[in-house]
């Protein structure tokens, strides 16, 4: 997926999408993976557990509850991707429809330990 296409999809009004879009505009690296035939509601449980683990560790999160809710609301095949902010402080996970034409949800987590530049 081209950067400009992903940026267009992230042009929403929620805080996580806005932050992810800003990271992309700042040159963040990103990947989009094919999630196969698994439906979004199947991923919702996994990401709900990840969110609880992040909270227990004291990680700052952005949009996780809403993302899990959106994944459960509309079961559909999805693609998952990730954006790593250029400064190494935030990672955003986004969920797209199977054809990549629509953003389903987006969430971010602030890394507890910044990964040093290599």
C-alpha positions in Angstrom: 0.0 0.0 0.0 1.3 3.4 -0.9 1.9 5.9 1.8 -0.5 8.5 0.3 -3.3 5.9 0.2 -2.8 5.0 3.9 -2.7 8.7 4.8 -6.0 9.2 3.0 -7.6 6.3 5.0 -6.3 7.7 8.3 -7.8 11.2 7.7 -10.5 10.6 10.4 -11.5 12.5 13.4 -10.4 10.1 16.2 -7.2 10.8 18.2 -5.5 7.6 17.3 -6.0 8.0 13.5 -4.9 11.7 13.7 -1.7 10.8 15.6 -1.0 7.9 13.2 -1.5 10.2 10.3 0.9 12.8 11.8 3.5 10.1 12.3 3.2 9.0 8.6 3.5 12.6 7.5 6.7 12.8 9.6 8.2 9.9 7.8 7.3 7.0 10.0 7.9 3.5 8.7 4.8 1.3 8.2 3.8 -2.2 7.1 0.4 -3.7 6.0 -0.1 -7.4 6.4 -2.7 -9.8 5.1 -4.7 -11.2 8.0 -6.0 -14.1 5.9 -9.7 -15.1 6.3 -9.9 -14.4 10.0 -12.7 -12.0 10.8 -12.2 -8.8 12.7 -14.3 -9.9 15.7 -11.8 -12.8 16.1 -9.0 -10.2 16.4 -10.9 -8.2 18.9 -10.4 -10.7 21.7 -6.7 -10.8 21.0 -6.3 -7.1 21.0 -8.5 -6.7 24.1 -6.0 -9.0 25.9 -3.0 -7.0 24.6 -4.6 -3.8 25.8 -5.1 -5.2 29.3 -1.5 -6.3 29.4 -0.3 -2.9 28.2 -2.4 -1.2 31.0 -0.9 -3.5 33.6 2.5 -2.5 32.5 1.6 1.2 32.7 1.9 1.9 29.0 0.1 4.9 27.7 -2.5 3.9 25.0 -4.6 5.7 22.5 -7.9 4.5 21.1 -7.6 0.8 22.1 -11.1 0.4 23.7 -12.8 2.0 20.7 -10.7 -0.1 18.3 -11.8 -3.3 20.0 -15.4 -2.2 20.0 -15.3 -1.4 16.3 -13.7 -4.8 15.5 -16.5 -6.5 17.4 -19.3 -4.5 15.8 -18.8 -5.4 12.2 -17.3 -8.9 11.7 -15.4 -8.9 8.4 -12.2 -10.1 6.9 -9.5 -7.5 7.7 -5.9 -6.6 7.1 -3.7 -5.3 9.9 -0.8 -2.9 9.7 1.5 -1.0 11.9 3.2 2.4 11.9 6.3 3.0 14.0 6.8 6.7 14.7 10.1 8.1 13.6 11.1 9.1 17.1 10.5 5.5 18.3 8.1 6.6 21.0 4.7 5.4 19.6 3.5 2.5 17.6 0.1 2.5 15.9 -1.9 -0.6 14.9 -4.5 -0.1 12.2 -7.1 -2.4 10.8 -8.3 -2.1 7.2 -11.1 -3.9 5.3 -9.8 -6.9 3.3 -9.5 -4.9 0.1 -7.6 -2.1 1.9 -10.2 0.4 0.9 -11.5 1.5 4.3 -10.1 2.0 7.8 -11.9 -0.1 10.4 -10.0 1.1 13.5 -6.8 2.5 14.7 -5.0 2.4 18.1 -1.7 3.5 19.5 0.7 2.6 22.3 3.6 4.6 23.7 6.6 2.4 24.0 7.9 2.1 27.6 11.4 2.0 26.3 12.5 3.8 23.2 14.4 1.7 20.7 17.7 3.4 20.1 18.6 4.5 16.6 20.7 2.0 14.7 
